[in-house]
Amino acid sequence: MTSPDTPPATVTVVGGGVVGLACAHYLSAAGLRVTVLERDRLGSGASRGNAGEVCPDLVEPLAAPGVIGTALRGLHRPDSALAVHPPAGAELLRFLVRFGLRATSRHYLRGAAALGALAKGTFGLFEELEAAGVDGEAHKDGFLFAFPSREYAAEALTAFRRLDAPIAPGGVLEGTRLAEAEPSLTEGARAGFVVERQWSLDPSLFVDRLAEQLRGRGVELVEGARVSAVTDRGGRTEVRTSAGTYRSDAVVIAAGVWSRELVRGLGLDVDLVAGKGYSFSVAAEPPPSRLVHLGAAKVVLTPMGKRVRVAGTMEFERDADRFRQRRIEAIVAAARPYLRHADWDDRQEEWVGPRPMTPDGLPLIGPVPGHPRVLLATGHNMLGLMLAPATGRLVTGLLTGTADSALSSAFAPVRSVRRYSWRVRATRGR
């Protein structure tokens, strides 16, 4: 089912991160009355501290061929980009097994095609938002990918060409050509290439301006509203929160990794775990002229004003909110050999955010099985900022009956939803 029997007039969006706010934007533009409920402050979770990438030409699932072996080989290193903290728990172990089963060429190619279809037209959507005053002060001159060897760079370049990425003329850059392309890098970066047209922006600024635009259009934004239950009965939905009870014709659950607990209240479970990312900012002279991917280090350098945001790592553990200082130190150790004249001791804005990860790397967008008036909009892995406008547009199409059926079927939550065992939950709570 792609939409309720009767299109809704009122919608409650649970989650005030970038995806939830984007859903509110398109739902409001379609003439629906929208309320957004956020458990903390708007943009909390994974929305503000990320690397700010908008790169629809580079979308691909994390579960790619070879990724498991690469990750396992680095697990023993303290500066590894991947960390799995025991006790992992049955849910995380089940997720990692299913992730591994999807790290095949067949699943990867299918997932990349689906993500590419969802991301199609993304630059146009962000330009429309800019015109409406939602401006994240984007850099639009592409990304530089830097590596410690020509061989490493050539391998990555081949993979991007399979995605039809817009590689800049000249292919692999070395020596003075690489230094001219990005003077902020040290000699530790020996080879690289530029992917043209991709954007980077300040995600926190983008969230604030999107929220401001929504308030101006009459969307109700409620912060500090922790949701205890979502119900769906008699053609109406109800959301109970610490700030009161909200009733509407439909609900969109866009609460990131916390969406899982809300769906459990409907007797269902979804394959969704927190893959935490970390970031901080440093001063550097000169700063990068554009976003830089440090391929071997698995770190992203994003120029934001007078400072550089340094983002990276993938951390799996039960506690989605726990901040571990050693993960910041691991990013510093990985990035230090590449960025010239950075003040690594003067780190500011240290941040952790729980990315909502799915085993197949695709978001969950669409009705919860058995509940056509309750939609999910979560599971965007590391692509939440970039896919937020496209997700908001698709959610609006699903609720108004105008969504493309082929596109929506690729992201339907039914593929990752199963009955939830309340007996297991009661046992865990003892």
N, C-alpha and C positions, 0 to 999 in steps of 0.2 A: 504494500500500500504506500503510495507516495504522498497522500495528504488526507486529512480528516474528511469525513463525509461532507461536512459544512465548513468552508473556510473560516478560520477564527477571526474575531474582531479584536481580541485582547490576548497578549502573550506575555508570560513571565520568563525572563532569561535568568537562569541560575548560573552565576559566574560573571564577574566583571573584569576578566582579563581581556586581552586583545581580541580573542575569538568571540567571546560573549558580546563585547562592545560592537564588533563588526556585524554580528547577527542583529543586534538592536538597531544599527544604522539602516540596514536594508529592510528590516521588518517595518520600521517607522516610515521609511520612504515609500513603502507599499501601502501606507494608510492604516496600519495596525497600531493600536495603543500598546505601548511596551513599558514594562517595568524590569529593571535589572537589579538583581540581588547579589551582593558580593560579601563573602565571609570576612574579609579584612578590608584593605583599601583597594580601590580600583587599580588594576594592573599588577596586583600581587601575584605570587606564584611564579610562573616562568616568563611573564610578559615584559618585564622592564630591563632585566640585566643581561639579556642575550646579545648576540653579536650584531643584530640589526640587519640581517641579510635579506634581500629581496632578489632572488635569483631563479626565476622560473625556467631558465634554460638549463639548469643544473639539477633539477629535482630527481631524486632516486631514493629507493628504500634503503634503510640502513642494513637490512639483511641481504647482503650481496655475497656472491661466491668468494670464498677465501677469507671473509671477515672473521670467522670464528678462529681459524688458525692464527691469524695475525694478532687477534686480541689475546688468545691464550699464551702466545709466546712472550707477550709483554707484561702479563699479570704480576710476575715476580718483582718487577722493577718499581721502586718507590715513585718514579716520575711517569709511570704508565698512564696513558690516556684513559684506560679502563680500570675501574675498581669495583670489586664485588665483595661486600662485607658480610661475614657470617654473624649470626645464623641467617641464612638466606630465606628460609621459610618455604613452605610448599608452593605458595602462589608464585614467588619469584622463580623457583626452580622449574615450575611448569612453564612459565613464560620463556625462560632461557632455552628449554628444550624445544618449544614450538618455534622460537626464533631461529634456532639452528636448523630445524626442518625446512624452513622457508628460505634459507640462504643458498638457494640453487639458482642456476641460470634461468630456468623456466619461470619461477616465481619472481625473480628479480626483474626480468624483462616485462612481465605482465604488470608488476607494480609500478615500474618506471613509466610505462605507457599511461596507466591510470592517473598517476600524479601529474604527468605532463598535461593530460586532458583537463584536470581540475585547475591547474595553474595557467592554462591558456587565457590570454587577455589580462594577466595580472598587472602588467605595467599600466594598461589603460585604466584599471580599477584604482590603482594608487594615484594616477594623474587626476582622476575625477575627484578623489578625496582631497588632493592638494587644492584643486580649484574651489572646493567647499570649505577650505580653511584648515583641513587636517594635514598639516605639513610637518614631517619628521626631519626636515632639513637634509634631504637625501643627497648623497654623492652618487652620480650617475655615470661614472666613467669606467666601470668594470672592476674586476677583481684581479689581483696578481697572485699566482700560486708559486711559492718558492720552495726549493728542495735542496738537500745537501749534496746531490749528485745529478749528473745529466741522465743517468739511467733511471733514477727515480722519477725525474720530471718527464721523461719520454714515456714511461709506463702510464703515468697519470694522464698525460696528453692524449694517448691512444684511447683511454677509457672515456674521456670527455668527448672525443670525436665520435664515439659510438652513440653518445647522447645528442649528437648534432649541435654541440655547444659552439657559440660564435667565437672561435679562437682568433686572436689578433694575428695579422700577417707577421711572418718571421718565425713562427713556431717556438721552439725552445730557445730561450735567451741565456747567454752565459757572459761572464766577465764584464767588460765595460757596458755591453748592451743591457745586461740585467741591472747594473748599477745606475745607468741612465734612466731605466724604467722605474726604479725605486731606490733613491739615494739613502733612505732610512735604514736599509738592510746592511748587515755586516758581511764579511767574506764567508761567513758560515753558510750563507745562501749562495750556492754555486750555480744553480740553474733554475729556470722558471719559465712561465708563460702567462700571458694575459688573456682572460676571457672578457670579451667586450660586452657592453650594454647593461651588465648587472648593477644593481643599486645596493647601497647600504644607507641606513638611516638611524636616528636616535630613537629606539623603541619607547623609552620613557616619555619623551616629548610627544611622540605619535599618540600614545595612549592618552596623555593629558589633553591634547587638542581634540582627539576623537570624543572624549568624555564631555569636553566643553561644547562641542558641536551638538551632541545629543541633548544636553540640558537645554540648549537654545531651541531645540525642536520639540521640547515638552516631554522627553523621555524621562521617567522617574529612575534615578540612580540611588540605590540604598546601600551604603557601606555598613560593615559590622553586622550583617544579617547572616548568621550561621544557620544553615538549613538543617532541620532535623528529619523532615520527611517530605516526599513528593507523592501525592495520590492522584488517581485518575478514575473518577466514577461518574456515571450518569452524564457523560458528555461535557463534564467540566473538570478542571484540574485544580489542585490545591497544594500550596507550598507553605509548610509550617517552618517558621524561623524564629530566632531569638529576638527579632524586631517586629514580630507579628505574623499573621497568616494572610497569604495573598492568593486570591482566586482568579482564574482566567480561563479562556477557552483552550489554551495550549501552553505547554512548557517546553523550553529549550534548555537542556542540561549541558552547559559549556563550562564546567567547573574543573577542567583539567583532570589531574589524577584523582581528585576527590569525587569525580563523577561516578566512580565505581561504587562507592558507598551509597550514593543516592539511588542508583539503579538496584542495589540489593534490597532496598526498601520495597521494590516492586516484585521481589521474589526472583530476581535474575542476577547473573554475574557476568562481567565482561573481562576479557583479557586486556588488562591495563595496569601497568606498573610505573613507578617513578624512576626515570633515568636522570639523575641530577646533574646539572651543569653549573659551573662556577665562573665568575668573572671579577675583574677589578679594573681600575684605571691607573695609568702612570703618565708622568710627563716624559716626553722624548723630543730630542732636538737633532735632526728634524723629525717631525712625526711622519708617518706614512701618508702619501698623497692619495691613497685609495685603500680599500679593504685588502688585507693581505692574508692569505691562507698559508700557514707554515705546514706543509704537507706531512713531513716526517714527525713533527712535534704534535700534530693534531691540535693546533692552537690557531685562533683567528685574532688578528689585530685590526681594530676598526677605529679610524679617526673620528673623534667626536669633540668638536670644538678645539680647545687647546690641549686636550689630553687624548690618550689612546686607550680604548677599551681592549683588554686582553681576556679572551674567553676560551674555554675548553673543558675537557674531561667528560667522562660518562661514568657516573657512580650509581651502583645499584645497592640498595639496602632497604630494610623495612621502614625506617623513619624518613618520611619525605621531606621533613623540615630541618633535619639536623645539619648543622654547618661544621665541616671538618677543615681546620686550618691547614692541615698537611696537603689537602687537595689544591689549595691556592699555591702552596710551596712547590707542588709538582708542576703546576703550570709555569711558574717562574723558572724552574730548572729547565723545562723544555723550551721556553721562548728566549731565555737570556742569550744564547749563542747567536741569535739572528737580528735582534733589534738594536741599532746603534744608539748610544748615549741615552738609554732609558734609565730613569731613576727608580730602580726596582725596590728600594727601601722606602720610598714614599708612595705606598699603595693606598688608594682611596676607593670608596664604594665597593668594598668586598661584598660579594653577593653569591647566594646559591638559589637555584630555582629548579623545581621538580618537573621535568618534561614528561608529559603523558605518553608513554611508549606502548605501541602495539606490536605483536609478533611479526606481522607482515609489513610493518612500516607505513601502513595506510591509515588515515584518520577514520573515525567512526562518525558518519554523518547520516542521520535519518531516524525514522521512528524506532523506538524500542519495541521489539516483538510483542504483540498483544496489546500495545498501548499506542495507537496511532496519533494521539494528541500529546505524547511525550517524545520529544526528539533529542537525540544525542548530537553534540558537536564538540568532539574531543578526540584525543589520540593522535595529535598532529606531530608527535615525535619531536624533531628539531626544526619543524617547518611552520610553527604556529603563526608567527608574525607574517610571513610571506603569504600563507594560505588563508589568513583571516578574512580578507574581503571576498575571496572566491567562496569560502565556506558560508559567509553571511548571505551571499547571493543564492547559493544552493539551498540553504535552509529556508529562505523566504520562498523559493520556488516550490519546495516540498509542501509547505503549509498553504500555499495559494493554488496549488495544482498546476504550476507552470514549469516544473523542473524537467530537465532532460532525463528520460528514464534510463538511458544507457549510462550516463554519467553517474546518476544517483545509485544505480545498482552496484557499481564498483566499490562504493563506500558504505553500503548498508550495514548497520550494526549486527544484523542477523548472523553474519559470518563469525562473529566473536562472542556471541551471547549464549549462555546456557543457564539452566535452572540452578538456583543457589540453594545449597544445603544449609538450612537453619540449624540443623543438629551440629554440623561442623563448626558453625559460628559460635554456638553456645559452648562447645568444648574449648575453643580457642580463648574464650573470655574467662575461663576458670583460673 
